[in-house]
Amino acid sequence: MTQPADADARRAVQPVICYPTETLPVPELALYAQAREGAEKVDEVLVPARDAACFRARAGQFFRISSLDGPQVGDLNLWNANDLNERFYSGKSRALHGTHLTTGERMWCSFPYLRPMATITEDTLGWYGMDQYGGSVHDVIGTRCDPYTGNLLSGSQYHHCCHSNLTRALADELRVSLAEAEPHVHDVLNVFMCTGFTRDTGQYFMKASPVRPGDYLEFFAEIDVLGALSACPGGDCSAEHSSDTAACYPLLVEVFAPKAGSLDGWQSPPVNGYDRSHGR
Ligand SMILES: [Zn+2]
């Protein structure tokens, strides 16, 4: 292919940020931190290795995902507990915050709601930053490991991918069939996963997660949420996923409720204000 004469000049154009976030509503992190101080644990769910489990947190509560026995990646789905049509929107969260999420950033939900579902309030891997390969932790660029891509690439029938784990967990939680549950499963927040895009080919890569037992990612639930977390069969995702060869560990989800009155003045965010007339 021949290049135009001004190819280098066209490439040299400076990028601009698509969505400057100066006008994005700012989470009240100081208020959340204050409320968290007196909060008490009200629930916990152990997510078995190579499997998934559901949990619920009410608006104003906190939920924490912890690494327990060894480095383990988790695939997180989140819904409005009262309406499954409102669910985590990985792509828009990426457009707003970048490829990986950390403290002060949010899990945004699907159209037409587009409001924060949960805000990250603590990230013990926040020190990791961006490594020399362009890798970072807790991405919103991957999707979730799934049996369809495995079948496409290698003809496999593997059933403990995060997609299938999440489907089974949601079906059990809602007491519906797998066929009814599956369409609700969506692109995840890859908790503890270390990923990026290669600089030369732009390919999605993963590398051994820096997570260690005791590390955690904690969220403030902005609305009533139903969550499903899969302990990925890739374990720390250092080598492969969609297999039973990686060392895998459980993950712990804990839910904390602040003391009554400690969130005075705070309100669960309303749904998006666009009037939905779409020009007609
Ligand atoms: Zn997975």
Residues whose N, C-alpha, C, O or C-beta is under 5 A from the ligand:
A	BS01	ZN	D75 C145 C162 C232 P233
